[in-house]
């Protein structure tokens, strides 16, 4: 095993322990989860905008994946400023996912189904962080592996959440339709992005739509679970 692989494996293990330890010690009241999530959402797009502004190459939103902004070098030119700013994106997005996971695990400690979902969501946080800490120009395979985990884990978690929402409606609990629409928007956009990626047909554009859809889904789901309590 090379030194780089040992290094990244060590970082991954440390990140896992840090995220799960933070989840155990982090507690908010149910009505204080949404606003931090909204702040993270705003910070996420500010970070992306600044990373785009300071990129050392002509980043084309519809043609280049966002991971290009996190590259350390592009065609021999340093892209460190953009890469550092790109970290703000992963922290912000990961922060929203973490808030949802923490809300579920803290407020629904006796629901095994939801606890499993919360741990999957924490896995998403780890994947997003590792996707950023392993730039695509350093290790394309590990970067894509982390990105695949991000997409797959959150897609699975969102499908499980939608299934839960349909299930609880039999107990006369009304779920506003726009919550289900938001989750459906994310699921459909994720599937379309996957198809576009493997067919090499406007994948970068559909990636942006998928990320936006996942953000909207996260914000609505945080609001919903806080209201269900």
MARGU-294030 format. One line per 8 residues: for each residue z, x, y of C-alpha. Coordinates in Angstrom, 3 decimals, m for minus. Layout:
! residues N
Z/X/Y; ...
//
This chain:
! residues 229
0.000/0.000/0.000; m1.027/1.439/3.389; 1.388/1.971/6.256; m0.321/m0.781/8.259; 0.177/m3.323/5.476; 3.819/m2.328/5.102; 4.251/m2.644/8.868; 2.676/m6.109/9.079
4.566/m7.291/6.005; 7.829/m6.141/7.583; 6.965/m7.899/10.842; 6.118/m11.089/8.940; 9.411/m11.067/7.025; 11.386/m10.425/10.236; 9.513/m13.247/11.993; 10.275/m15.670/9.155
13.995/m14.885/9.242; 14.064/m15.049/13.055; 12.325/m18.441/13.227; 14.437/m20.040/10.514; 17.671/m18.561/11.943; 16.778/m19.835/15.408; 16.160/m23.294/13.966; 19.663/m23.346/12.499
21.328/m22.430/15.782; 19.172/m24.426/18.204; 20.298/m27.964/19.016; 19.250/m30.350/21.782; 20.063/m34.001/22.350; 17.270/m36.310/21.181; 16.039/m37.121/24.705; 15.654/m33.457/25.726
12.868/m32.358/23.403; 9.826/m33.813/25.135; 10.040/m32.111/28.526; 10.359/m28.564/27.130; 7.363/m29.382/24.915; 5.351/m30.497/27.962; 6.311/m27.276/29.779; 5.173/m25.263/26.748
1.903/m27.231/26.734; 1.241/m26.400/30.391; 2.230/m22.768/29.814; m0.122/m22.603/26.858; m3.200/m23.422/28.914; m2.085/m21.291/31.850; m1.821/m18.346/29.431; m5.270/m19.050/28.013
m6.731/m19.355/31.501; m5.226/m16.039/32.613; m6.252/m14.318/29.379; m9.800/m15.545/30.005; m9.609/m14.343/33.628; m8.521/m10.811/32.700; m10.656/m10.376/29.579; m12.679/m7.159/29.679
m15.766/m9.014/28.462; m17.590/m12.210/29.328; m15.625/m14.689/27.218; m17.679/m17.842/26.704; m15.486/m20.827/25.962; m18.034/m22.675/23.843; m19.285/m19.597/21.977; m16.284/m17.283/21.475
m13.140/m18.186/19.463; m9.868/m17.934/21.361; m8.734/m15.120/19.064; m11.219/m12.827/20.830; m8.922/m12.977/23.862; m6.221/m11.285/21.791; m8.333/m8.253/20.895; m6.972/m4.896/22.033
m10.404/m3.353/22.477; m13.839/m4.897/22.944; m16.892/m2.644/22.628; m14.892/0.415/23.584; m13.204/m1.262/26.566; m9.472/m1.902/26.724; m8.614/m5.607/26.552; m4.840/m5.148/26.611
m4.229/m7.343/29.688; m5.933/m10.290/28.044; m4.206/m9.584/24.708; m0.755/m9.555/26.348; m1.466/m12.814/28.169; m2.762/m14.305/24.929; 0.709/m13.798/23.453; 1.861/m16.453/25.929
m0.449/m18.900/24.190; 1.099/m18.314/20.756; 4.643/m18.459/22.141; 3.882/m21.727/23.952; 2.061/m23.392/21.057; 4.625/m22.111/18.579; 7.355/m23.407/20.888; 5.993/m26.958/20.714
5.774/m26.831/16.913; 9.285/m25.361/16.758; 10.675/m28.191/18.896; 9.184/m30.806/16.549; 10.523/m28.989/13.481; 13.953/m28.619/15.051; 14.045/m32.259/16.167; 13.242/m33.458/12.651
15.624/m31.108/10.827; 18.475/m31.692/13.290; 18.207/m35.440/13.753; 17.175/m36.388/10.198; 19.299/m34.028/8.038; 19.590/m36.485/5.130; 15.896/m37.269/4.727; 14.588/m34.761/2.196
10.953/m35.712/2.847; 11.263/m34.985/6.561; 13.273/m31.811/5.971; 10.426/m30.467/3.832; 7.998/m31.318/6.639; 10.218/m29.503/9.136; 10.162/m26.342/7.009; 6.375/m26.556/6.754
6.255/m26.820/10.553; 8.417/m23.706/10.848; 5.835/m22.031/8.634; 3.230/m23.027/11.239; 5.303/m21.271/13.912; 5.338/m18.077/11.839; 1.582/m18.313/11.194; 0.760/m18.751/14.898
2.926/m15.774/15.851; 1.379/m13.577/13.167; m2.122/m14.679/14.171; m1.420/m13.215/17.605; 0.470/m10.116/16.473; m2.439/m9.191/14.201; m5.464/m9.102/16.544; m8.807/m9.787/14.919
m10.050/m6.304/15.828; m7.074/m4.700/14.040; m7.330/m6.607/10.766; m9.884/m9.391/10.514; m8.710/m10.432/7.033; m5.005/m10.699/7.910; m5.819/m12.410/11.211; m8.004/m15.036/9.529
m5.396/m15.443/6.781; m2.709/m16.249/9.378; m5.083/m18.622/11.211; m5.906/m20.430/7.949; m2.186/m20.888/7.294; m1.754/m22.283/10.814; m4.517/m24.842/10.383; m3.696/m25.728/6.782
0.066/m26.064/7.156; m0.071/m28.203/10.279; m2.876/m30.348/8.915; m0.807/m30.957/5.780; 2.342/m31.635/7.804; 0.516/m34.088/10.059; m0.925/m35.996/7.116; 2.584/m36.170/5.624
3.959/m37.444/8.946; 1.299/m40.174/9.148; 2.149/m41.164/5.572; 5.827/m41.399/6.566; 4.994/m43.548/9.592; 3.000/m45.980/7.449; 5.864/m46.057/4.928; 8.625/m46.956/7.402
6.618/m49.839/8.849; 7.563/m51.903/5.786; 11.149/m51.872/7.125; 10.068/m53.769/10.261; 9.840/m50.588/12.323; 6.958/m50.845/14.765; 4.894/m47.710/15.311; 2.747/m47.886/18.481
m0.897/m47.515/17.534; m1.537/m44.686/19.980; 0.783/m42.393/18.000; m1.320/m42.931/14.911; m4.487/m42.477/16.973; m3.187/m39.118/18.242; m2.392/m37.930/14.718; m5.732/m39.228/13.473
m7.514/m37.400/16.301; m5.943/m34.131/15.161; m6.713/m34.674/11.471; m10.361/m35.567/12.140; m10.835/m32.680/14.600; m9.330/m30.219/12.097; m11.724/m31.366/9.366; m14.712/m31.182/11.743
m13.651/m27.685/12.827; m13.461/m26.551/9.205; m16.948/m27.925/8.533; m18.271/m26.264/11.705; m16.633/m22.952/10.785; m18.149/m22.768/7.314; m21.546/m24.006/8.493; m21.504/m21.741/11.577
m22.339/m24.710/13.784; m20.505/m24.646/17.148; m17.259/m23.563/15.484; m15.808/m22.114/18.692; m16.299/m25.377/20.561; m14.723/m27.467/17.802; m11.879/m24.943/17.576; m10.943/m25.725/21.191
m11.087/m29.462/20.479; m8.910/m29.007/17.375; m6.283/m27.020/19.290; m6.177/m29.606/22.082; m5.928/m32.429/19.540; m3.085/m30.682/17.711; m1.214/m30.308/21.011; m1.584/m33.998/21.832
m0.507/m34.913/18.315; 2.566/m32.671/18.593; 3.646/m34.095/21.954; 3.232/m37.703/20.817; 5.030/m37.024/17.540; 7.982/m35.397/19.317; 8.233/m38.441/21.589; 7.969/m40.796/18.623
10.665/m39.189/16.476; 13.027/m39.061/19.445; 12.447/m42.799/19.970; 12.980/m43.635/16.289; 16.580/m42.392/16.393
//
